Amino acid sequence: MGTYGELPAELVTERLRLRAWVPSDAEGYHGLWLERDPRVPSARRVDDEGRPTVEDLRGRLVEDPRGAEPGLGLFPVELRDTGEFIGYCGLIVGQASFDEPEIAYELARRAHGHGYATEAARAVLEAAVRTGRRRLWATVREWNAPSFRVLEKLGFHPSGRVTEDAEHGDSIWMTRVLDPR
């Protein structure tokens, strides 16, 4: 593993604040789990018994507020003008690596169509450049057209790598080489 700078504790854009997790974010985070497309693997959705519960998720946020390897992490995304939680965005190892992490984002349906995912992901991408990373990855289910549009706006392109999954849809590996200016 290389040596990289840390992600900042907070990122601020024109309309958004990406900040540290707090226990009260569990309700909004649980809402994301409830809204997930049924094609998302069941381990990433609320199950028939209601798991994970808000309390389960609150426990995770308290135990591991960044939710990732040291130096990486997911930020809750809130609207600057109201403080409303609308999702998360950040860098994770995911299916990639610490040196070349994945960018990950998920927004509540009510926040779709406003450019928030692009705005949040751009802030994370710029922070990744400042850490000294040279490449980012993203894995997107073949059916997730909105995520492909966000990634294309950020300069990601298909890598040619595909993880096949007949049940949930293939994952297309997108990549972006970072300019260390």
Backbone bond lengths (Angstrom), bond angles and torsions (degrees), N, CA, C in turn:
res aa  C-N    CA-C-N  psi(-1)  N-CA   C-N-CA  omega(-1)  CA-C   N-CA-C  phi
1 M - - - 1.447 - - 1.515 109.81 -
2 G 1.320 114.59 141.06 1.446 120.06 176.89 1.514 111.09 -78.92
3 T 1.327 114.87 176.06 1.449 120.92 175.91 1.518 107.51 -103.12
4 Y 1.304 116.03 124.46 1.450 121.37 -175.98 1.513 110.14 -129.76
5 G 1.323 115.24 154.05 1.447 120.55 172.90 1.521 110.04 -70.17
6 E 1.315 115.56 164.14 1.460 121.73 179.76 1.526 109.99 -83.22
7 L 1.308 115.44 151.66 1.458 119.24 167.23 1.520 107.62 -68.77
8 P 1.323 118.11 145.50 1.466 118.63 178.37 1.520 110.75 -67.52
9 A 1.316 115.88 164.72 1.463 120.89 179.30 1.520 111.64 -71.73
10 E 1.339 116.90 -23.74 1.459 121.17 -177.06 1.525 108.96 -149.50
11 L 1.320 115.42 143.91 1.459 122.26 172.75 1.527 106.46 -124.48
12 V 1.319 116.37 136.24 1.456 120.62 -179.02 1.520 108.04 -126.12
13 T 1.325 115.69 132.16 1.459 122.24 176.20 1.526 107.85 -117.53
14 E 1.306 115.72 -174.16 1.460 119.74 -179.43 1.530 111.92 -57.46
15 R 1.342 116.87 -41.08 1.469 120.42 -174.62 1.516 114.61 -117.02
16 L 1.334 117.39 -10.24 1.462 120.88 -169.84 1.517 112.64 -126.84
17 R 1.329 114.78 155.97 1.465 122.37 170.12 1.522 106.51 -126.53
18 L 1.324 116.39 125.57 1.453 123.58 173.47 1.512 105.22 -107.40
19 R 1.306 117.54 118.19 1.460 122.09 -167.25 1.516 110.71 -138.02
20 A 1.315 115.78 -174.49 1.467 121.04 177.34 1.527 110.12 -73.22
21 W 1.326 115.86 149.88 1.459 121.70 175.88 1.521 110.46 -70.17
22 V 1.314 115.65 144.70 1.465 122.62 172.30 1.526 106.98 -127.75
23 P 1.325 118.43 154.58 1.466 120.30 -177.04 1.528 114.55 -53.20
24 S 1.324 117.37 -33.22 1.470 119.09 -178.92 1.526 113.09 -68.32
25 D 1.327 118.55 -12.79 1.469 121.38 176.11 1.523 112.12 -69.58
26 A 1.330 116.85 -14.10 1.466 119.98 -176.66 1.522 112.28 -58.58
27 E 1.321 117.79 -36.48 1.472 120.10 -179.86 1.523 110.68 -63.70
28 G 1.328 117.42 -47.43 1.458 121.12 178.65 1.511 112.52 -65.27
29 Y 1.336 116.27 -39.52 1.460 121.32 178.99 1.529 109.53 -64.37
30 H 1.321 117.29 -41.20 1.463 121.48 177.63 1.532 109.92 -62.26
31 G 1.317 116.37 -38.19 1.459 120.13 176.89 1.518 112.21 -59.24
32 L 1.330 117.57 -36.70 1.471 120.68 176.27 1.526 110.60 -62.92
33 W 1.329 116.35 -42.35 1.466 120.90 179.44 1.527 110.63 -61.92
34 L 1.333 116.06 -38.13 1.467 120.38 -179.34 1.529 112.28 -68.80
35 E 1.322 117.09 -32.39 1.462 122.17 -176.23 1.522 114.69 -84.64
36 R 1.316 117.48 -10.37 1.465 119.41 -172.09 1.518 112.32 -58.28
37 D 1.303 113.90 143.74 1.461 122.64 178.40 1.521 109.27 -56.47
38 P 1.319 118.43 139.35 1.470 120.14 -179.62 1.524 113.57 -62.70
39 R 1.327 117.43 -14.84 1.473 120.17 176.76 1.520 112.45 -79.04
40 V 1.329 117.64 -12.89 1.464 121.47 175.53 1.527 107.30 -69.13
41 P 1.337 118.06 137.28 1.472 119.67 179.84 1.525 111.94 -51.29
42 S 1.319 115.33 141.22 1.463 121.00 -174.65 1.520 113.46 -58.81
43 A 1.325 118.56 -25.68 1.463 121.05 178.22 1.528 111.53 -66.34
44 R 1.329 117.95 -12.73 1.460 121.79 -179.99 1.521 112.11 -112.73
45 R 1.336 116.56 17.53 1.457 122.15 178.08 1.527 108.70 -128.53
46 V 1.307 116.08 163.35 1.463 120.12 173.41 1.525 107.15 -71.47
47 D 1.334 116.51 129.52 1.463 120.12 -175.83 1.528 111.79 -86.66
48 D 1.323 116.08 -178.95 1.465 121.31 -177.37 1.524 112.78 -63.00
49 E 1.334 118.22 -22.58 1.463 121.84 177.27 1.530 111.85 -91.11
50 G 1.337 117.07 4.07 1.457 120.01 178.22 1.510 115.14 83.87
51 R 1.327 116.95 15.41 1.467 121.56 178.61 1.514 110.80 -96.61
52 P 1.301 119.12 142.46 1.449 125.03 -5.09 1.531 110.84 -73.54
53 T 1.308 114.86 146.72 1.458 121.02 176.38 1.531 109.10 -84.64
54 V 1.307 115.31 171.81 1.462 119.80 174.56 1.525 109.31 -57.71
55 E 1.330 116.90 -42.12 1.473 120.18 179.93 1.532 111.97 -65.33
56 D 1.345 117.12 -38.17 1.470 119.82 175.25 1.527 109.98 -57.95
57 L 1.307 115.86 -47.61 1.461 120.30 -177.80 1.525 111.22 -68.68
58 R 1.328 117.43 -37.20 1.466 120.05 177.02 1.531 109.56 -61.07
59 G 1.343 116.56 -41.33 1.459 120.42 177.62 1.513 112.01 -60.15
60 R 1.324 116.58 -42.41 1.477 120.41 177.85 1.520 111.01 -62.17
61 L 1.331 116.65 -42.31 1.461 119.87 -178.77 1.518 111.72 -65.73
62 V 1.323 117.29 -36.33 1.463 121.13 179.34 1.526 110.27 -71.42
63 E 1.346 117.05 -42.93 1.463 121.40 -178.36 1.523 112.75 -69.29
64 D 1.327 117.10 -40.49 1.460 120.93 -175.48 1.525 108.94 -141.59
65 P 1.349 116.76 78.05 1.456 119.77 -172.39 1.529 114.96 -62.88
66 R 1.304 119.65 -22.67 1.467 119.60 176.77 1.523 110.83 -91.15
67 G 1.327 118.07 -21.77 1.453 121.31 174.28 1.506 115.01 68.16
68 A 1.313 118.12 28.55 1.466 118.99 -177.03 1.516 111.02 -164.35
69 E 1.317 113.41 -175.21 1.459 121.55 174.63 1.536 109.54 -59.65
70 P 1.333 117.68 150.39 1.464 118.90 173.81 1.529 109.87 -55.82
71 G 1.325 116.06 136.03 1.459 120.29 -179.17 1.514 113.53 91.87
72 L 1.321 117.14 -11.94 1.460 122.12 175.61 1.515 107.53 -120.47
73 G 1.300 117.74 -174.23 1.456 119.40 173.41 1.499 113.41 149.19
74 L 1.318 113.42 165.42 1.453 122.39 177.41 1.522 109.11 -103.68
75 F 1.303 115.39 138.93 1.459 122.08 176.63 1.525 109.05 -107.22
76 P 1.324 119.01 136.50 1.458 118.32 166.36 1.528 107.80 -67.01
77 V 1.308 115.93 144.67 1.463 121.78 179.17 1.518 107.20 -110.14
78 E 1.336 115.63 127.98 1.455 120.64 176.95 1.518 109.72 -129.14
79 L 1.323 115.13 154.45 1.456 121.02 173.85 1.522 108.38 -73.88
80 R 1.321 116.51 129.71 1.470 119.96 -177.62 1.509 112.76 -62.95
81 D 1.321 117.60 -37.88 1.462 118.79 -173.64 1.524 113.66 -75.72
82 T 1.345 117.90 -23.97 1.470 119.66 -178.01 1.525 114.04 -120.93
83 G 1.342 117.86 -18.18 1.458 121.30 -175.01 1.519 113.11 78.24
84 E 1.333 117.25 7.42 1.464 121.46 -178.45 1.527 111.44 -68.55
85 F 1.329 117.00 127.83 1.467 123.53 174.79 1.530 107.91 -68.69
86 I 1.344 116.56 126.69 1.462 119.13 178.37 1.526 112.97 -123.89
87 G 1.333 118.57 -4.43 1.463 119.37 179.12 1.511 111.89 157.38
88 Y 1.328 114.74 -154.82 1.470 120.46 178.10 1.513 109.95 -144.55
89 C 1.326 115.18 161.57 1.463 122.27 176.68 1.521 107.12 -159.03
90 G 1.331 116.74 144.85 1.454 119.51 177.22 1.506 112.26 172.19
91 L 1.316 114.74 -163.46 1.462 122.96 -179.69 1.520 109.39 -115.79
92 I 1.324 115.30 133.43 1.461 121.87 179.07 1.524 108.74 -135.29
93 V 1.338 116.22 162.07 1.461 119.56 172.38 1.527 108.22 -70.95
94 G 1.335 116.99 -46.03 1.462 120.07 177.76 1.512 112.19 50.39
95 Q 1.321 116.51 -124.63 1.455 121.96 178.03 1.528 111.30 -95.30
96 A 1.328 117.27 1.47 1.463 122.00 -176.85 1.531 110.02 -100.80
97 S 1.330 117.90 -130.36 1.469 120.87 -177.99 1.519 109.90 -147.35
98 F 1.318 115.98 167.01 1.461 121.04 177.74 1.530 109.94 -61.84
99 D 1.329 117.14 -41.43 1.468 120.75 -178.40 1.526 112.25 -69.60
100 E 1.310 116.55 -34.66 1.462 122.33 -179.77 1.534 107.73 -130.15
101 P 1.340 116.42 76.68 1.472 119.83 -172.64 1.529 112.96 -74.58
102 E 1.339 113.15 173.01 1.460 121.31 174.40 1.518 109.57 -93.99
103 I 1.311 115.58 141.91 1.459 119.96 167.93 1.527 105.93 -88.18
104 A 1.306 116.14 135.47 1.461 121.73 -177.25 1.518 108.49 -132.68
105 Y 1.325 115.68 140.96 1.457 120.14 176.94 1.519 108.73 -154.39
106 E 1.325 114.43 151.36 1.455 121.81 175.77 1.521 106.82 -156.08
107 L 1.317 115.71 129.15 1.454 120.63 179.53 1.517 110.21 -122.01
108 A 1.321 115.29 150.47 1.460 121.62 174.65 1.525 108.76 -60.27
109 R 1.296 116.26 146.84 1.477 120.88 -178.78 1.522 112.32 -55.19
110 R 1.316 117.48 -35.90 1.467 120.50 -179.46 1.529 111.85 -63.48
111 A 1.342 117.02 -18.20 1.460 121.55 -179.16 1.534 112.80 -98.28
112 H 1.320 117.11 -2.08 1.468 119.94 179.78 1.525 110.44 -69.86
113 G 1.330 114.65 150.50 1.460 120.50 173.25 1.514 115.46 82.34
114 H 1.319 118.43 10.66 1.471 121.92 -179.49 1.528 112.80 -114.01
115 G 1.332 117.59 1.24 1.463 120.75 -178.28 1.512 114.29 81.90
116 Y 1.332 117.82 7.26 1.467 120.21 -177.84 1.525 112.35 -66.42
117 A 1.334 117.97 -39.81 1.470 120.00 -179.69 1.521 109.95 -62.08
118 T 1.318 117.09 -43.60 1.467 120.57 178.74 1.521 110.59 -63.64
119 E 1.317 117.13 -43.37 1.467 121.80 -178.92 1.530 111.01 -63.66
120 A 1.320 116.92 -45.33 1.467 120.67 179.53 1.523 110.81 -66.89
121 A 1.329 116.57 -45.54 1.472 119.84 -178.44 1.525 111.43 -65.75
122 R 1.319 117.39 -34.76 1.472 119.68 176.91 1.531 110.13 -63.35
123 A 1.333 117.34 -41.22 1.469 120.43 178.58 1.526 110.54 -63.04
124 V 1.322 117.27 -41.00 1.470 121.21 178.56 1.523 110.15 -67.48
125 L 1.323 117.63 -41.88 1.460 121.29 178.54 1.532 110.18 -59.72
126 E 1.328 117.28 -45.97 1.469 120.85 178.95 1.528 111.12 -63.38
127 A 1.328 117.24 -37.56 1.471 120.05 176.37 1.526 110.37 -66.38
128 A 1.335 117.50 -37.08 1.473 121.06 178.00 1.517 110.87 -62.50
129 V 1.315 117.17 -38.50 1.468 120.62 176.48 1.525 109.40 -59.59
130 R 1.335 116.50 -44.39 1.475 120.65 -178.34 1.526 112.75 -66.76
131 T 1.347 117.84 -21.22 1.472 119.42 176.33 1.522 111.91 -77.39
132 G 1.342 116.26 -12.99 1.459 119.91 -179.01 1.522 114.00 97.68
133 R 1.312 117.21 4.66 1.471 119.33 178.83 1.512 110.17 -70.05
134 R 1.337 115.55 151.58 1.464 122.26 -175.68 1.525 113.32 -107.07
135 R 1.342 118.12 -19.81 1.462 120.90 -177.05 1.518 109.36 -153.23
136 L 1.327 114.93 144.80 1.460 121.92 172.35 1.523 108.50 -121.46
137 W 1.313 114.78 155.32 1.455 122.95 176.93 1.520 108.82 -122.75
138 A 1.296 115.81 162.63 1.463 122.88 169.97 1.519 106.16 -149.06
139 T 1.320 116.56 137.02 1.462 120.08 173.11 1.521 107.06 -112.20
140 V 1.309 115.17 128.43 1.459 121.46 -174.44 1.526 108.46 -131.89
141 R 1.328 115.80 131.92 1.468 119.77 175.28 1.528 109.06 -62.24
142 E 1.297 115.82 140.86 1.463 121.35 -175.13 1.527 113.46 -55.64
143 W 1.305 118.39 -24.48 1.458 122.64 -177.87 1.527 113.65 -88.77
144 N 1.331 118.69 -2.87 1.462 122.34 -173.05 1.541 111.31 -93.22
145 A 1.321 116.10 70.30 1.472 121.54 -177.59 1.534 113.23 -56.84
146 P 1.348 120.49 -40.96 1.467 118.59 179.72 1.537 113.17 -60.45
147 S 1.328 117.69 -38.94 1.470 119.32 178.42 1.523 111.38 -66.93
148 F 1.323 117.20 -37.19 1.469 119.38 175.99 1.525 110.41 -61.31
149 R 1.334 118.15 -40.32 1.465 120.79 179.20 1.528 110.96 -63.50
150 V 1.326 117.34 -42.71 1.470 120.62 177.87 1.523 109.69 -59.38
151 L 1.319 116.73 -50.17 1.464 120.59 -177.24 1.523 112.17 -63.32
152 E 1.311 117.27 -39.31 1.468 119.98 177.50 1.522 111.10 -62.17
153 K 1.331 117.87 -40.50 1.471 121.55 177.44 1.524 111.21 -61.36
154 L 1.332 116.55 -28.24 1.465 121.63 -178.26 1.521 112.72 -92.03
155 G 1.333 117.57 3.39 1.457 121.13 177.12 1.510 115.37 87.98
156 F 1.326 118.33 13.02 1.464 121.05 174.91 1.524 108.40 -78.10
157 H 1.318 115.48 152.44 1.459 120.85 176.84 1.534 109.43 -141.39
158 P 1.327 117.03 157.56 1.471 119.15 179.10 1.524 110.63 -61.65
159 S 1.328 115.89 137.16 1.465 120.83 -178.97 1.522 112.25 -89.91
160 G 1.336 116.00 -12.93 1.459 120.27 -174.17 1.514 112.77 93.30
161 R 1.310 116.46 -8.36 1.465 121.20 179.23 1.531 109.40 -92.85
162 V 1.320 115.30 135.38 1.461 121.81 179.80 1.519 108.24 -134.89
163 T 1.327 116.53 132.87 1.458 121.43 171.67 1.519 106.52 -100.82
164 E 1.323 115.43 113.02 1.461 120.26 -175.49 1.524 111.59 -75.75
165 D 1.338 114.62 139.55 1.459 121.86 178.33 1.520 107.57 -155.03
166 A 1.314 116.26 96.43 1.466 121.36 -176.81 1.520 111.88 -64.29
167 E 1.332 117.57 -29.44 1.460 120.50 -176.53 1.527 113.23 -77.47
168 H 1.337 117.42 -42.97 1.463 121.41 -173.03 1.523 113.91 -110.79
169 G 1.314 117.96 -4.64 1.461 122.05 -175.51 1.516 110.30 99.06
170 D 1.316 115.55 139.13 1.460 120.87 -179.61 1.526 110.89 -61.11
171 S 1.336 116.35 148.28 1.462 122.06 174.06 1.522 108.33 -98.44
172 I 1.304 115.34 123.98 1.456 122.60 178.83 1.526 107.40 -94.57
173 W 1.324 116.56 127.54 1.454 121.93 179.24 1.524 109.05 -88.13
174 M 1.326 115.17 117.10 1.461 122.69 175.76 1.527 107.21 -104.17
175 T 1.334 116.71 151.95 1.458 119.21 -178.95 1.526 110.22 -143.73
176 R 1.316 113.97 158.57 1.456 121.56 176.51 1.520 108.34 -147.51
177 V 1.323 115.91 123.00 1.459 121.33 172.43 1.519 106.58 -79.42
178 L 1.325 116.44 134.12 1.457 121.41 -176.40 1.518 110.25 -93.04
179 D 1.301 115.65 141.38 1.450 123.03 177.71 1.516 108.15 -93.35
180 P 1.343 117.38 113.60 1.477 120.09 -173.68 1.522 115.80 -77.96
181 R 1.294 120.50 14.11 1.479 125.27 -176.97 1.476 113.31 -14.74
